[in-house]
Amino acid sequence: MIVAGTDLVSLVERHVDDYDPHNIGVVSLDIRLGPKILAGSPGVSRIELENGKPYYYGFTENTYAMGDVITLLPGHFYIAHSIEFFRMPSHVAGHVYMRSTLGRRAVEHLHAGLAEPGWSGHMTFEVTALVETQVVIGERIAQVEFLLTSQPVNYDGNYNGQVGPTIAAGGIIASQVKGGAADA
């Protein structure tokens, strides 16, 4: 069952930090693009598995101010995050969808968005652009639909407590490893 109306308002008030009350709809919460973005470029960036861990070579992390306009380039891969911080209760899951407004501006979310019951953190968005397009830090980029589970359960995985743009579990941004970016 999808959480709606006053139940949705109550859920968001209790379990989401830094939300904008104007972004609560009838069946979803619109969430905003946070200030840190990890960017990879074709022909420059790559992700390699080394001893089972993903190493991110040639990625850059940029921090922007609220209201900054940034350009997303086609073929580039971006890892971004929400401003909102979630503390999912044990009886609620959340599906994350790109807002249709962003889809109509050629921004694609790679649909890896599920907030498990018991999970906490900023939502991470894996994003590409189909054409050169601009986004604004702080704009509504995605929406979360909350669903009641048939029984209480709790997520206890690698992404609990994530802050900012979060790379794959166990991953390392190679530029942060001594000598790691030499062959990037």
Secondary structure, 3 states (H helix, E strand, C coil): CECCHHHHHHHHHHHEECCCHHHECCCCEEEEECCEEEEECCCCCEEEEECCEEEEECCEEEECCCCCEEEECECCEEEEEEEEEEECCCCEEEEEEECHHHHCCCEEECCCCEECCCCEEEEEEEEEECCCEEEECCCEEEEEEEEECCCCCCCCCCCCCECCCCCCCCCEEHHHCCCCCCCC
